[in-house]
Amino acid sequence: MALDMFVYRIRQYIGAYFFVLGKVDALVFTAGIGEHDPLTREKCCEGLESFGLLLDREKNQTGREQARAISQSDSAVKIFVIPTNEELEIARQTVEVLKTSCE
């Protein structure tokens, strides 16, 4: 039930952004769950074919640890998984703050 509620909220945001933006070129999954949980990605895309989102289930299951498209080749809206490195970004921003505060 928790997964279903989580996915429901994500789908609400996807729908809202489609409405607000008018045209969407890509849907990107990133960070921990977005990068590592094919089931959540699949559930988030289920039923959104009318928005032009066509998930390739095989691609969704493979290619971990690298940026990749997981949409079908004829998908009007491309679907990507983009790995992130939050710890590195936090470290970079910390260095910038320290540089600024030491000047």
N, CA, C and O atoms as CSV, one atom per row, in Angstrom:
chain,resi,resn,atom,element,x,y,z
A,1,MET,N,N,0.830,-1.190,0.000
A,1,MET,CA,C,0.000,0.000,0.000
A,1,MET,C,C,0.877,1.257,0.000
A,1,MET,O,O,0.558,2.245,-0.662
A,2,ALA,N,N,1.981,1.211,0.746
A,2,ALA,CA,C,2.874,2.378,0.796
A,2,ALA,C,C,3.450,2.665,-0.590
A,2,ALA,O,O,3.513,3.822,-1.005
A,3,LEU,N,N,3.872,1.617,-1.309
A,3,LEU,CA,C,4.404,1.807,-2.658
A,3,LEU,C,C,3.335,2.380,-3.577
A,3,LEU,O,O,3.616,3.277,-4.372
A,4,ASP,N,N,2.126,1.874,-3.476
A,4,ASP,CA,C,1.039,2.377,-4.316
A,4,ASP,C,C,0.771,3.858,-4.051
A,4,ASP,O,O,0.541,4.620,-4.990
A,5,MET,N,N,0.798,4.267,-2.803
A,5,MET,CA,C,0.579,5.687,-2.468
A,5,MET,C,C,1.738,6.545,-2.967
A,5,MET,O,O,1.519,7.641,-3.482
A,6,PHE,N,N,2.961,6.058,-2.821
A,6,PHE,CA,C,4.146,6.766,-3.296
A,6,PHE,C,C,4.055,6.981,-4.806
A,6,PHE,O,O,4.262,8.091,-5.298
A,7,VAL,N,N,3.743,5.904,-5.538
A,7,VAL,CA,C,3.625,5.986,-6.994
A,7,VAL,C,C,2.479,6.910,-7.393
A,7,VAL,O,O,2.606,7.673,-8.350
A,8,TYR,N,N,1.378,6.851,-6.681
A,8,TYR,CA,C,0.230,7.715,-6.962
A,8,TYR,C,C,0.638,9.189,-6.890
A,8,TYR,O,O,0.272,9.980,-7.759
A,9,ARG,N,N,1.386,9.548,-5.867
A,9,ARG,CA,C,1.835,10.947,-5.722
A,9,ARG,C,C,2.774,11.350,-6.859
A,9,ARG,O,O,2.672,12.455,-7.390
A,10,ILE,N,N,3.686,10.452,-7.229
A,10,ILE,CA,C,4.600,10.763,-8.339
A,10,ILE,C,C,3.810,10.960,-9.621
A,10,ILE,O,O,4.076,11.897,-10.373
A,11,ARG,N,N,2.848,10.095,-9.878
A,11,ARG,CA,C,2.033,10.213,-11.086
A,11,ARG,C,C,1.230,11.511,-11.088
A,11,ARG,O,O,1.025,12.106,-12.146
A,12,GLN,N,N,0.778,11.952,-9.926
A,12,GLN,CA,C,0.094,13.244,-9.840
A,12,GLN,C,C,1.022,14.372,-10.298
A,12,GLN,O,O,0.611,15.253,-11.054
A,13,TYR,N,N,2.268,14.337,-9.839
A,13,TYR,CA,C,3.232,15.362,-10.238
A,13,TYR,C,C,3.534,15.288,-11.731
A,13,TYR,O,O,3.619,16.317,-12.400
A,14,ILE,N,N,3.697,14.073,-12.255
A,14,ILE,CA,C,3.958,13.924,-13.690
A,14,ILE,C,C,2.812,14.552,-14.485
A,14,ILE,O,O,3.046,15.335,-15.406
A,15,GLY,N,N,1.594,14.213,-14.131
A,15,GLY,CA,C,0.426,14.769,-14.821
A,15,GLY,C,C,0.354,16.278,-14.705
A,15,GLY,O,O,0.053,16.966,-15.681
A,16,ALA,N,N,0.629,16.797,-13.519
A,16,ALA,CA,C,0.591,18.250,-13.310
A,16,ALA,C,C,1.633,18.954,-14.167
A,16,ALA,O,O,1.343,19.985,-14.774
A,17,TYR,N,N,2.834,18.410,-14.221
A,17,TYR,CA,C,3.886,19.030,-15.034
A,17,TYR,C,C,3.556,18.953,-16.525
A,17,TYR,O,O,3.839,19.896,-17.264
A,18,PHE,N,N,2.969,17.858,-16.974
A,18,PHE,CA,C,2.547,17.780,-18.369
A,18,PHE,C,C,1.552,18.900,-18.668
A,18,PHE,O,O,1.649,19.557,-19.704
A,19,PHE,N,N,0.606,19.114,-17.772
A,19,PHE,CA,C,-0.407,20.151,-17.961
A,19,PHE,C,C,0.225,21.539,-17.957
A,19,PHE,O,O,-0.061,22.351,-18.836
A,20,VAL,N,N,1.076,21.816,-16.983
A,20,VAL,CA,C,1.680,23.141,-16.841
A,20,VAL,C,C,2.635,23.449,-17.993
A,20,VAL,O,O,2.627,24.560,-18.524
A,21,LEU,N,N,3.453,22.476,-18.382
A,21,LEU,CA,C,4.459,22.714,-19.415
A,21,LEU,C,C,3.878,22.688,-20.825
A,21,LEU,O,O,4.414,23.338,-21.724
A,22,GLY,N,N,2.804,21.956,-21.029
A,22,GLY,CA,C,2.198,21.887,-22.349
A,22,GLY,C,C,2.863,20.870,-23.254
A,22,GLY,O,O,2.181,20.061,-23.883
A,23,LYS,N,N,4.182,20.897,-23.328
A,23,LYS,CA,C,4.943,19.935,-24.123
A,23,LYS,C,C,6.097,19.442,-23.274
A,23,LYS,O,O,6.814,20.228,-22.655
A,24,VAL,N,N,6.265,18.131,-23.254
A,24,VAL,CA,C,7.333,17.529,-22.468
A,24,VAL,C,C,8.190,16.684,-23.403
A,24,VAL,O,O,7.675,15.878,-24.178
A,25,ASP,N,N,9.506,16.879,-23.320
A,25,ASP,CA,C,10.432,16.121,-24.157
A,25,ASP,C,C,10.918,14.849,-23.476
A,25,ASP,O,O,11.185,13.849,-24.142
A,26,ALA,N,N,11.034,14.885,-22.139
A,26,ALA,CA,C,11.608,13.730,-21.444
A,26,ALA,C,C,11.125,13.672,-20.000
A,26,ALA,O,O,10.801,14.686,-19.382
A,27,LEU,N,N,11.090,12.462,-19.498
A,27,LEU,CA,C,10.853,12.184,-18.086
A,27,LEU,C,C,12.139,11.558,-17.572
A,27,LEU,O,O,12.630,10.589,-18.151
A,28,VAL,N,N,12.689,12.098,-16.493
A,28,VAL,CA,C,13.972,11.628,-15.984
A,28,VAL,C,C,13.794,11.081,-14.572
A,28,VAL,O,O,13.233,11.739,-13.697
A,29,PHE,N,N,14.282,9.869,-14.376
A,29,PHE,CA,C,14.338,9.265,-13.048
A,29,PHE,C,C,15.776,9.376,-12.564
A,29,PHE,O,O,16.712,9.084,-13.308
A,30,THR,N,N,15.948,9.801,-11.310
A,30,THR,CA,C,17.286,9.991,-10.774
A,30,THR,C,C,17.285,9.731,-9.279
A,30,THR,O,O,16.241,9.447,-8.692
A,31,ALA,N,N,18.442,9.827,-8.671
A,31,ALA,CA,C,18.637,9.616,-7.232
A,31,ALA,C,C,18.350,8.159,-6.861
A,31,ALA,O,O,18.140,7.323,-7.739
A,32,GLY,N,N,18.341,7.865,-5.597
A,32,GLY,CA,C,18.297,6.488,-5.114
A,32,GLY,C,C,17.214,5.629,-5.725
A,32,GLY,O,O,17.524,4.649,-6.403
A,33,ILE,N,N,15.966,5.959,-5.511
A,33,ILE,CA,C,14.865,5.137,-6.005
A,33,ILE,C,C,14.781,5.225,-7.522
A,33,ILE,O,O,14.603,4.209,-8.195
A,34,GLY,N,N,14.907,6.427,-8.062
A,34,GLY,CA,C,14.814,6.601,-9.509
A,34,GLY,C,C,15.883,5.848,-10.273
A,34,GLY,O,O,15.639,5.364,-11.378
A,35,GLU,N,N,17.064,5.745,-9.689
A,35,GLU,CA,C,18.173,5.039,-10.344
A,35,GLU,C,C,18.106,3.524,-10.158
A,35,GLU,O,O,18.482,2.772,-11.057
A,36,HIS,N,N,17.634,3.077,-9.003
A,36,HIS,CA,C,17.833,1.681,-8.614
A,36,HIS,C,C,16.574,0.835,-8.486
A,36,HIS,O,O,16.669,-0.338,-8.127
A,37,ASP,N,N,15.402,1.388,-8.767
A,37,ASP,CA,C,14.179,0.616,-8.552
A,37,ASP,C,C,13.329,0.542,-9.822
A,37,ASP,O,O,12.470,1.394,-10.048
A,38,PRO,N,N,13.572,-0.479,-10.650
A,38,PRO,CA,C,12.805,-0.600,-11.892
A,38,PRO,C,C,11.303,-0.776,-11.660
A,38,PRO,O,O,10.500,-0.322,-12.475
A,39,LEU,N,N,10.912,-1.425,-10.567
A,39,LEU,CA,C,9.488,-1.613,-10.296
A,39,LEU,C,C,8.800,-0.268,-10.091
A,39,LEU,O,O,7.725,-0.038,-10.644
A,40,THR,N,N,9.398,0.619,-9.311
A,40,THR,CA,C,8.799,1.935,-9.082
A,40,THR,C,C,8.722,2.716,-10.384
A,40,THR,O,O,7.703,3.347,-10.666
A,41,ARG,N,N,9.797,2.683,-11.192
A,41,ARG,CA,C,9.760,3.387,-12.482
A,41,ARG,C,C,8.632,2.849,-13.359
A,41,ARG,O,O,7.896,3.617,-13.979
A,42,GLU,N,N,8.505,1.528,-13.404
A,42,GLU,CA,C,7.456,0.923,-14.226
A,42,GLU,C,C,6.070,1.338,-13.753
A,42,GLU,O,O,5.217,1.709,-14.559
A,43,LYS,N,N,5.852,1.274,-12.448
A,43,LYS,CA,C,4.544,1.650,-11.906
A,43,LYS,C,C,4.234,3.130,-12.160
A,43,LYS,O,O,3.083,3.496,-12.397
A,44,CYS,N,N,5.262,3.969,-12.107
A,44,CYS,CA,C,5.058,5.401,-12.355
A,44,CYS,C,C,4.637,5.672,-13.796
A,44,CYS,O,O,3.908,6.628,-14.061
A,45,CYS,N,N,5.088,4.846,-14.715
A,45,CYS,CA,C,4.791,5.052,-16.140
A,45,CYS,C,C,3.540,4.318,-16.614
A,45,CYS,O,O,3.032,4.603,-17.698
A,46,GLU,N,N,3.043,3.384,-15.820
A,46,GLU,CA,C,1.862,2.608,-16.209
A,46,GLU,C,C,0.675,3.525,-16.467
A,46,GLU,O,O,0.372,4.413,-15.670
A,47,GLY,N,N,0.008,3.293,-17.597
A,47,GLY,CA,C,-1.194,4.054,-17.908
A,47,GLY,C,C,-0.944,5.453,-18.434
A,47,GLY,O,O,-1.894,6.207,-18.644
A,48,LEU,N,N,0.304,5.816,-18.650
A,48,LEU,CA,C,0.609,7.166,-19.136
A,48,LEU,C,C,0.956,7.159,-20.627
A,48,LEU,O,O,1.557,8.106,-21.134
A,49,GLU,N,N,0.580,6.104,-21.312
A,49,GLU,CA,C,0.853,6.013,-22.746
A,49,GLU,C,C,0.184,7.146,-23.521
A,49,GLU,O,O,0.724,7.614,-24.524
A,50,SER,N,N,-0.985,7.589,-23.062
A,50,SER,CA,C,-1.673,8.686,-23.761
A,50,SER,C,C,-0.899,9.999,-23.667
A,50,SER,O,O,-1.154,10.922,-24.440
A,51,PHE,N,N,0.041,10.091,-22.731
A,51,PHE,CA,C,0.921,11.251,-22.628
A,51,PHE,C,C,2.154,11.098,-23.525
A,51,PHE,O,O,2.978,12.008,-23.613
A,52,GLY,N,N,2.276,9.947,-24.186
A,52,GLY,CA,C,3.420,9.697,-25.048
A,52,GLY,C,C,4.560,8.977,-24.366
A,52,GLY,O,O,5.654,8.879,-24.923
A,53,LEU,N,N,4.319,8.466,-23.156
A,53,LEU,CA,C,5.350,7.743,-22.403
A,53,LEU,C,C,5.223,6.248,-22.663
A,53,LEU,O,O,4.274,5.602,-22.218
A,54,LEU,N,N,6.199,5.711,-23.395
A,54,LEU,CA,C,6.204,4.282,-23.693
A,54,LEU,C,C,7.464,3.666,-23.101
A,54,LEU,O,O,8.552,3.786,-23.663
A,55,LEU,N,N,7.303,3.010,-21.968
A,55,LEU,CA,C,8.425,2.387,-21.270
A,55,LEU,C,C,8.806,1.075,-21.941
A,55,LEU,O,O,7.941,0.264,-22.273
A,56,ASP,N,N,10.092,0.871,-22.138
A,56,ASP,CA,C,10.607,-0.410,-22.616
A,56,ASP,C,C,10.964,-1.221,-21.375
A,56,ASP,O,O,11.944,-0.918,-20.695
A,57,ARG,N,N,10.179,-2.240,-21.081
A,57,ARG,CA,C,10.358,-3.001,-19.832
A,57,ARG,C,C,11.725,-3.674,-19.753
A,57,ARG,O,O,12.296,-3.773,-18.667
A,58,GLU,N,N,12.254,-4.134,-20.869
A,58,GLU,CA,C,13.567,-4.785,-20.854
A,58,GLU,C,C,14.671,-3.765,-20.546
A,58,GLU,O,O,15.541,-4.028,-19.716
A,59,LYS,N,N,14.640,-2.616,-21.202
A,59,LYS,CA,C,15.634,-1.574,-20.928
A,59,LYS,C,C,15.531,-1.094,-19.486
A,59,LYS,O,O,16.538,-0.756,-18.865
A,60,ASN,N,N,14.313,-1.065,-18.958
A,60,ASN,CA,C,14.097,-0.618,-17.584
A,60,ASN,C,C,14.784,-1.533,-16.578
A,60,ASN,O,O,15.135,-1.100,-15.481
A,61,GLN,N,N,14.975,-2.790,-16.947
A,61,GLN,CA,C,15.572,-3.770,-16.035
A,61,GLN,C,C,17.090,-3.855,-16.140
A,61,GLN,O,O,17.725,-4.472,-15.285
A,62,THR,N,N,17.689,-3.251,-17.165
A,62,THR,CA,C,19.116,-3.436,-17.430
A,62,THR,C,C,19.876,-2.113,-17.413
A,62,THR,O,O,19.285,-1.036,-17.337
A,63,GLY,N,N,21.210,-2.225,-17.486
A,63,GLY,CA,C,22.064,-1.055,-17.656
A,63,GLY,C,C,22.281,-0.234,-16.417
A,63,GLY,O,O,22.412,0.987,-16.510
A,64,ARG,N,N,22.324,-0.833,-15.301
A,64,ARG,CA,C,22.512,-0.090,-14.041
A,64,ARG,C,C,23.840,0.655,-14.015
A,64,ARG,O,O,24.799,0.267,-14.682
A,65,GLU,N,N,23.881,1.722,-13.240
A,65,GLU,CA,C,25.090,2.529,-12.999
A,65,GLU,C,C,25.523,3.380,-14.185
A,65,GLU,O,O,26.640,3.896,-14.194
A,66,GLN,N,N,24.666,3.536,-15.178
A,66,GLN,CA,C,25.015,4.405,-16.294
A,66,GLN,C,C,23.765,5.142,-16.763
A,66,GLN,O,O,22.650,4.639,-16.625
A,67,ALA,N,N,23.956,6.323,-17.311
A,67,ALA,CA,C,22.828,7.065,-17.879
A,67,ALA,C,C,22.307,6.283,-19.072
A,67,ALA,O,O,23.076,5.758,-19.877
A,68,ARG,N,N,20.982,6.215,-19.172
A,68,ARG,CA,C,20.411,5.436,-20.258
A,68,ARG,C,C,18.958,5.814,-20.510
A,68,ARG,O,O,18.252,6.298,-19.626
A,69,ALA,N,N,18.540,5.577,-21.748
A,69,ALA,CA,C,17.130,5.726,-22.105
A,69,ALA,C,C,16.440,4.402,-21.796
A,69,ALA,O,O,16.976,3.330,-22.076
A,70,ILE,N,N,15.246,4.489,-21.215
A,70,ILE,CA,C,14.484,3.275,-20.924
A,70,ILE,C,C,13.127,3.316,-21.629
A,70,ILE,O,O,12.246,2.505,-21.345
A,71,SER,N,N,12.971,4.262,-22.543
A,71,SER,CA,C,11.736,4.354,-23.311
A,71,SER,C,C,11.844,3.512,-24.577
A,71,SER,O,O,12.939,3.177,-25.029
A,72,GLN,N,N,10.692,3.180,-25.133
A,72,GLN,CA,C,10.671,2.504,-26.417
A,72,GLN,C,C,11.161,3.478,-27.483
A,72,GLN,O,O,11.053,4.693,-27.313
A,73,SER,N,N,11.691,2.956,-28.566
A,73,SER,CA,C,12.257,3.828,-29.596
A,73,SER,C,C,11.212,4.760,-30.207
A,73,SER,O,O,11.564,5.837,-30.686
A,74,ASP,N,N,9.943,4.374,-30.201
A,74,ASP,CA,C,8.894,5.219,-30.785
A,74,ASP,C,C,8.144,6.057,-29.743
A,74,ASP,O,O,7.092,6.620,-30.043
A,75,SER,N,N,8.671,6.140,-28.543
A,75,SER,CA,C,8.037,6.926,-27.486
A,75,SER,C,C,8.129,8.417,-27.814
A,75,SER,O,O,9.220,8.925,-28.074
A,76,ALA,N,N,7.003,9.116,-27.803
A,76,ALA,CA,C,6.994,10.555,-28.078
A,76,ALA,C,C,7.745,11.325,-27.000
A,76,ALA,O,O,8.399,12.329,-27.283
A,77,VAL,N,N,7.646,10.851,-25.769
A,77,VAL,CA,C,8.376,11.439,-24.646
A,77,VAL,C,C,9.425,10.417,-24.220
A,77,VAL,O,O,9.087,9.291,-23.854
A,78,LYS,N,N,10.688,10.808,-24.267
A,78,LYS,CA,C,11.762,9.896,-23.891
A,78,LYS,C,C,11.793,9.739,-22.370
A,78,LYS,O,O,11.474,10.669,-21.631
A,79,ILE,N,N,12.177,8.564,-21.926
A,79,ILE,CA,C,12.288,8.275,-20.492
A,79,ILE,C,C,13.736,7.894,-20.223
A,79,ILE,O,O,14.286,7.001,-20.869
A,80,PHE,N,N,14.350,8.583,-19.258
A,80,PHE,CA,C,15.760,8.360,-18.950
A,80,PHE,C,C,15.961,8.017,-17.484
A,80,PHE,O,O,15.159,8.382,-16.624
A,81,VAL,N,N,17.048,7.309,-17.221
A,81,VAL,CA,C,17.572,7.127,-15.870
A,81,VAL,C,C,18.937,7.801,-15.877
A,81,VAL,O,O,19.805,7.449,-16.676
A,82,ILE,N,N,19.124,8.767,-14.992
A,82,ILE,CA,C,20.375,9.520,-14.915
A,82,ILE,C,C,20.953,9.362,-13.505
A,82,ILE,O,O,20.377,9.872,-12.544
A,83,PRO,N,N,22.073,8.668,-13.372
A,83,PRO,CA,C,22.694,8.524,-12.046
A,83,PRO,C,C,23.153,9.872,-11.487
A,83,PRO,O,O,23.546,10.771,-12.231
A,84,THR,N,N,23.093,9.986,-10.184
A,84,THR,CA,C,23.567,11.194,-9.512
A,84,THR,C,C,24.621,10.810,-8.482
A,84,THR,O,O,24.777,9.642,-8.125
A,85,ASN,N,N,25.324,11.808,-8.025
A,85,ASN,CA,C,26.303,11.610,-6.960
A,85,ASN,C,C,26.083,12.743,-5.960
A,85,ASN,O,O,26.810,13.736,-5.956
A,86,GLU,N,N,25.069,12.574,-5.115
A,86,GLU,CA,C,24.701,13.633,-4.185
A,86,GLU,C,C,25.842,13.990,-3.237
A,86,GLU,O,O,26.045,15.161,-2.915
A,87,GLU,N,N,26.578,12.984,-2.795
A,87,GLU,CA,C,27.667,13.246,-1.850
A,87,GLU,C,C,28.736,14.132,-2.468
A,87,GLU,O,O,29.257,15.028,-1.805
A,88,LEU,N,N,29.068,13.893,-3.732
A,88,LEU,CA,C,30.055,14.725,-4.417
A,88,LEU,C,C,29.550,16.157,-4.553
A,88,LEU,O,O,30.308,17.103,-4.341
A,89,GLU,N,N,28.296,16.321,-4.898
A,89,GLU,CA,C,27.739,17.672,-5.038
A,89,GLU,C,C,27.715,18.399,-3.689
A,89,GLU,O,O,28.009,19.593,-3.628
A,90,ILE,N,N,27.374,17.705,-2.629
A,90,ILE,CA,C,27.406,18.314,-1.293
A,90,ILE,C,C,28.824,18.758,-0.958
A,90,ILE,O,O,29.030,19.854,-0.436
A,91,ALA,N,N,29.799,17.908,-1.258
A,91,ALA,CA,C,31.200,18.256,-0.989
A,91,ALA,C,C,31.620,19.484,-1.800
A,91,ALA,O,O,32.276,20.377,-1.262
A,92,ARG,N,N,31.257,19.543,-3.075
A,92,ARG,CA,C,31.602,20.700,-3.914
A,92,ARG,C,C,30.992,21.986,-3.370
A,92,ARG,O,O,31.664,23.015,-3.293
A,93,GLN,N,N,29.726,21.926,-2.997
A,93,GLN,CA,C,29.072,23.122,-2.475
A,93,GLN,C,C,29.667,23.531,-1.134
A,93,GLN,O,O,29.774,24.723,-0.848
A,94,THR,N,N,30.049,22.576,-0.319
A,94,THR,CA,C,30.694,22.876,0.956
A,94,THR,C,C,32.010,23.598,0.736
A,94,THR,O,O,32.310,24.573,1.424
A,95,VAL,N,N,32.793,23.126,-0.216
A,95,VAL,CA,C,34.073,23.785,-0.544
A,95,VAL,C,C,33.816,25.214,-0.986
A,95,VAL,O,O,34.541,26.119,-0.573
A,96,GLU,N,N,32.810,25.442,-1.811
A,96,GLU,CA,C,32.499,26.809,-2.274
A,96,GLU,C,C,32.105,27.720,-1.105
A,96,GLU,O,O,32.531,28.874,-1.047
A,97,VAL,N,N,31.308,27.213,-0.194
A,97,VAL,CA,C,30.895,27.991,0.967
A,97,VAL,C,C,32.108,28.331,1.825
A,97,VAL,O,O,32.245,29.462,2.291
A,98,LEU,N,N,32.984,27.357,2.032
A,98,LEU,CA,C,34.175,27.591,2.830
A,98,LEU,C,C,35.108,28.602,2.160
A,98,LEU,O,O,35.687,29.449,2.842
A,99,LYS,N,N,35.260,28.526,0.855
A,99,LYS,CA,C,36.081,29.489,0.125
A,99,LYS,C,C,35.537,30.902,0.299
A,99,LYS,O,O,36.293,31.840,0.551
A,100,THR,N,N,34.240,31.045,0.165
A,100,THR,CA,C,33.589,32.346,0.278
A,100,THR,C,C,33.701,32.905,1.682
A,100,THR,O,O,33.952,34.097,1.854
A,101,SER,N,N,33.520,32.069,2.681
A,101,SER,CA,C,33.526,32.545,4.071
A,101,SER,C,C,34.952,32.841,4.562
A,101,SER,O,O,35.126,33.562,5.545
A,102,CYS,N,N,35.964,32.295,3.891
A,102,CYS,CA,C,37.358,32.527,4.302
A,102,CYS,C,C,37.970,33.729,3.602
A,102,CYS,O,O,39.092,34.118,3.927
A,103,GLU,N,N,37.275,34.317,2.664
A,103,GLU,CA,C,37.826,35.474,1.945
A,103,GLU,C,C,37.666,36.749,2.703
A,103,GLU,O,O,38.079,37.807,2.227
